[in-house]
Amino acid sequence: MNQTLLKALDPDADALLSAISAHVTDDMLSEIALADGGEDEECHLSSLRRIRDVGRIVEPLEWCPSEVLCLIRNSEPDWPSATLPSEIARIRGHWMRAFAAAALLRATHSPWNYDGASTEAPGGTLIRLIRSNAVLPVDFSLELVRFLAWAIADSDPEKIDAEDIFSGVTLLWLTLKLKRPVPDEYLISFAEWIVRQEAGIRDKVPHAFDWHIPSRGFHSPLSRWEGLGAKLRELDLSGNAKALQALVSVIGSEPTADRPMH
């Protein structure tokens, strides 16, 4: 993989969490702290404040506040309950989910390297952050690009890990969507890495993405990654190299994200 692309994207470990934290109020933190039925509320709240105010994850990241962060990360602010949520409540829910997702994503990397921050299939935390970002009145796509560039560089680019595929596809999409000023040859090299990695994972772990796609012959739930492939295919790349257009078309057709987003 061409590390030059990642460097060109101005990688930053903390810009994303810091930018989202600036919009998280004390009331939101209090609500997050209560997510587990109020159990250990003060412990959760103290740790959440530290994350928001100074960007530091409590060590080790165990019950406080990982339990409530995961619960809020798994929330669905757009789902109706007894009545349809008001727009204010909906946006508030997405702010809290974006904060929880950003904190958990940051916690999985150095210096914390928290293995338990994502208890669902690879990419689950990231796709929820992407979906909340699409709803919020402030767009954090640029900060997400910088975080993902750092996160991928921080990992072993040749290891067999589906998480890096989802991060890589997201980074490619956002870089092209935001029209970041990087040469096509960097993007081609990066796209080739994505294709190689996914082929390698499927060869060694045939069902690596089953949690993300409707399994043929089974009644599995629809993928939370639905739609990203379509969004890749919808990009106007007429001004880009033919080789890049072809690679993006291939990646956009992969079953990791080839159905309409819900």
C-alpha positions in Angstrom: 0.0 0.0 0.0 1.2 3.5 -0.8 1.9 5.2 2.5 2.4 8.4 0.6 -1.4 8.8 0.2 -2.0 8.5 4.0 0.7 11.1 4.6 -0.9 13.4 2.0 -4.2 13.2 3.8 -2.8 14.9 6.9 -3.4 12.0 9.3 -4.5 13.0 12.9 -5.4 10.6 15.7 -7.5 13.0 17.7 -9.0 15.6 15.4 -12.3 13.6 14.9 -13.0 12.9 18.6 -12.1 16.5 19.5 -14.3 18.0 16.8 -17.3 16.0 17.8 -16.7 16.5 21.6 -17.0 20.2 21.1 -20.8 19.7 20.4 -21.5 17.3 23.2 -23.2 19.0 26.2 -23.2 18.0 29.9 -26.8 16.9 29.5 -25.8 14.5 26.7 -23.0 13.0 28.8 -25.5 12.6 31.7 -27.9 10.7 29.4 -25.1 8.5 28.1 -24.0 7.7 31.7 -27.6 6.5 32.4 -27.7 4.2 29.3 -27.2 1.1 31.5 -30.2 1.7 33.6 -28.3 4.1 35.8 -25.8 1.5 37.1 -22.5 3.0 38.0 -23.7 6.4 36.7 -21.0 8.5 38.5 -18.2 6.2 37.3 -19.4 6.4 33.7 -20.0 10.1 33.9 -16.5 10.9 35.3 -14.9 8.9 32.5 -17.1 10.4 29.8 -16.2 13.9 30.9 -12.5 13.0 30.7 -12.9 11.7 27.2 -14.9 14.8 26.1 -12.8 17.5 27.8 -9.2 16.2 27.3 -9.6 13.4 24.8 -8.1 10.8 27.2 -9.5 7.3 27.5 -9.5 5.9 31.0 -7.0 3.0 31.4 -7.9 0.3 31.2 -11.2 0.9 29.3 -13.4 -1.6 31.1 -16.9 -1.3 32.4 -16.7 2.4 33.0 -17.4 3.8 30.4 -17.2 1.1 27.8 -20.6 -0.4 28.7 -22.5 2.9 28.1 -20.4 3.9 25.1 -21.2 0.5 23.4 -24.9 0.9 24.3 -25.1 4.4 22.8 -23.0 3.3 19.8 -25.6 0.6 19.2 -28.5 3.0 19.5 -30.8 3.9 16.5 -31.8 7.6 16.9 -34.0 7.3 13.8 -36.1 4.4 15.0 -39.6 5.4 16.2 -40.6 4.3 19.7 -44.1 4.9 21.0 -44.2 8.1 19.0 -41.9 9.5 16.3 -38.9 11.3 17.8 -38.9 15.0 17.4 -36.2 16.4 15.1 -34.4 17.9 18.1 -34.3 14.5 19.9 -33.2 12.8 16.7 -30.3 15.1 16.2 -29.4 14.9 19.9 -29.3 11.1 19.6 -27.0 11.3 16.6 -24.6 13.6 18.4 -24.4 11.1 21.3 -24.0 8.1 18.9 -21.3 10.0 16.9 -19.4 10.8 20.2 -19.6 7.2 21.4 -18.5 5.8 18.1 -15.6 8.2 17.8 -14.4 7.4 21.3 -14.6 3.7 20.7 -12.8 3.9 17.4 -10.0 6.0 19.0 -9.8 3.6 21.9 -9.0 0.7 19.6 -5.6 2.3 18.7 -2.5 3.3 20.6 -1.9 4.1 23.3 -5.0 2.2 24.6 -5.3 -0.6 22.0 -8.7 -1.6 23.5 -9.7 -5.0 21.9 -13.2 -4.9 23.4 -14.3 -1.6 22.0 -16.0 -3.2 19.1 -18.0 -6.3 20.1 -19.8 -6.6 16.8 -18.7 -7.5 13.3 -15.8 -5.4 11.8 -16.9 -2.0 10.7 -20.0 -1.7 12.8 -18.8 1.2 14.8 -17.5 3.0 11.7 -20.7 2.7 9.7 -22.8 4.0 12.5 -20.5 7.0 12.7 -20.8 7.6 9.0 -24.6 7.4 9.2 -24.8 9.8 12.1 -22.4 12.2 10.3 -24.8 12.3 7.3 -27.6 13.5 9.7 -25.8 16.0 11.8 -25.8 19.7 11.0 -21.9 19.8 11.1 -20.0 17.6 8.6 -17.0 15.8 10.1 -16.0 14.1 6.9 -12.6 15.8 6.7 -11.8 14.9 10.3 -12.9 11.3 9.6 -10.5 11.2 6.6 -7.7 12.4 8.8 -8.5 9.9 11.5 -8.8 6.9 9.1 -5.5 7.9 7.4 -3.9 7.8 10.8 -5.6 4.6 11.9 -4.7 2.6 8.8 -1.1 3.9 9.0 -1.1 2.9 12.7 -2.1 -0.7 11.9 -0.2 -3.4 10.0 -1.3 -2.8 6.4 -0.6 -6.4 5.3 -2.4 -8.3 8.1 -5.6 -10.2 7.4 -8.2 -7.9 9.0 -11.6 -7.1 7.7 -11.7 -3.9 9.8 -9.0 -2.4 7.6 -11.1 -3.1 4.5 -14.1 -1.1 5.8 -11.8 1.7 6.9 -10.0 1.6 3.5 -13.2 1.7 1.4 -14.5 4.6 3.6 -11.3 6.5 3.3 -11.3 6.1 -0.5 -14.9 7.2 -0.8 -14.5 10.2 1.4 -11.2 11.3 -0.3 -12.8 11.1 -3.7 -16.1 12.7 -2.5 -14.3 15.6 -0.9 -12.0 15.9 -3.9 -8.9 15.9 -1.8 -5.9 17.2 -3.8 -3.9 14.0 -4.1 -2.5 12.5 -7.3 -4.4 9.7 -9.0 -1.4 7.3 -8.8 -1.6 7.5 -4.9 -5.3 6.6 -5.1 -4.7 3.8 -7.6 -2.1 2.3 -5.3 -4.5 2.5 -2.4 -7.4 1.1 -4.3 -5.3 -1.8 -5.5 -4.4 -2.5 -1.8 -8.1 -2.6 -0.9 -8.8 -5.1 -3.7 -5.8 -7.3 -2.7 -6.7 -7.3 0.9 -10.4 -8.2 0.3 -9.4 -11.0 -2.0 -6.9 -12.3 0.6 -9.5 -12.2 3.4 -12.1 -14.0 1.3 -9.6 -16.7 0.4 -8.6 -17.3 4.0 -11.9 -16.4 5.8 -14.7 -17.0 3.3 -17.4 -15.7 5.6 -15.5 -12.7 6.9 -18.2 -10.3 5.7 -21.3 -12.4 6.5 -22.4 -10.1 9.3 -22.5 -7.2 6.8 -24.3 -8.7 3.8 -27.6 -10.7 3.5 -26.3 -14.3 3.4 -27.7 -16.2 0.4 -30.0 -18.9 1.6 -30.4 -17.4 5.1 -32.7 -14.9 6.7 -29.9 -12.6 7.9 -30.6 -8.9 8.6 -29.8 -6.3 6.1 -26.4 -4.8 6.1 -25.7 -1.6 7.9 -23.1 -1.0 5.1 -25.7 -1.0 2.4 -25.3 1.9 0.1 -21.6 2.7 0.3 -20.9 0.7 -2.9 -23.7 2.6 -4.7 -22.2 5.9 -3.4 -18.8 4.9 -4.8 -20.3 4.1 -8.2 -22.2 7.4 -8.2 -19.1 9.5 -7.9 -18.1 11.7 -10.9 -14.6 10.5 -11.7 -14.6 11.7 -15.3 -11.6 13.8 -14.6 -9.7 10.9 -13.0 -7.5 8.2 -14.6 -9.3 5.3 -16.3 -7.4 2.9 -14.1 -8.8 4.6 -10.9 -12.3 4.6 -12.4 -12.1 0.9 -13.1 -10.8 0.1 -9.6 -13.5 2.2 -7.9 -16.2 0.4 -10.0 -14.8 -3.0 -8.9 -14.7 -1.9 -5.2 -18.2 -0.3 -5.4 -19.6 -3.6 -6.7 -18.2 -5.7 -3.9 -20.8 -7.2 -1.5 -19.4 -5.4 1.5 -21.6 -2.4 0.6 -23.5 -2.8 -2.7 -27.1 -2.2 -1.7 -29.2 0.9 -0.9 -28.3 2.4 2.5 -31.1 2.4 5.1 
